[in-house]
Amino acid sequence: MVDIEKLRQAVKDYDFYSRPSNSGSSSPATVGDINKLIDRTVIVLNSFINELEKDN
């Protein structure tokens, strides 16, 4: 069975850790910010995949 709470936590973590280091909304994203976003996207998507695979 899919652990919904685990998935909700993955989304919360993604939201928290994927934000740029510079909080100014008009500041451009750095390469580091984009790489961090990509890394966190991979983590959250793998969390979903892992939960879905549990049922198979």
C-alpha positions in Angstrom: 0.0 0.0 0.0 1.2 3.5 -0.8 2.3 5.5 2.2 0.5 8.8 1.6 2.1 10.5 4.6 5.6 9.6 3.2 4.6 11.2 -0.1 3.3 14.3 1.6 6.5 14.6 3.5 8.5 14.3 0.3 6.5 17.2 -1.2 7.1 19.3 1.9 10.8 18.6 1.8 10.9 19.4 -1.9 9.1 22.7 -1.3 11.5 23.6 1.5 14.8 22.5 0.0 14.2 23.5 -3.6 13.9 27.2 -3.0 16.8 29.4 -4.3 19.5 30.5 -1.8 18.8 34.1 -2.6 15.2 34.9 -1.5 14.9 38.0 -3.6 12.0 37.3 -6.1 13.6 39.5 -8.8 17.1 38.0 -8.5 18.2 35.6 -11.2 18.6 31.9 -10.4 22.2 30.7 -10.2 23.5 27.5 -11.8 23.7 26.2 -8.2 20.1 27.0 -7.7 19.1 25.2 -10.9 21.2 22.2 -10.0 19.7 22.1 -6.5 16.2 22.1 -8.1 17.1 19.3 -10.4 18.5 17.2 -7.6 15.5 17.8 -5.4 13.1 16.9 -8.3 14.9 13.6 -8.7 14.5 12.9 -5.0 10.8 13.6 -4.9 10.1 11.7 -8.1 12.0 8.7 -6.9 10.1 8.8 -3.6 6.8 8.5 -5.6 8.2 5.7 -7.8 9.4 3.8 -4.7 6.0 4.0 -3.1 4.3 2.9 -6.3 6.6 0.0 -6.7 5.7 -1.3 -3.2 2.3 -2.3 -4.5 3.7 -4.4 -7.3 
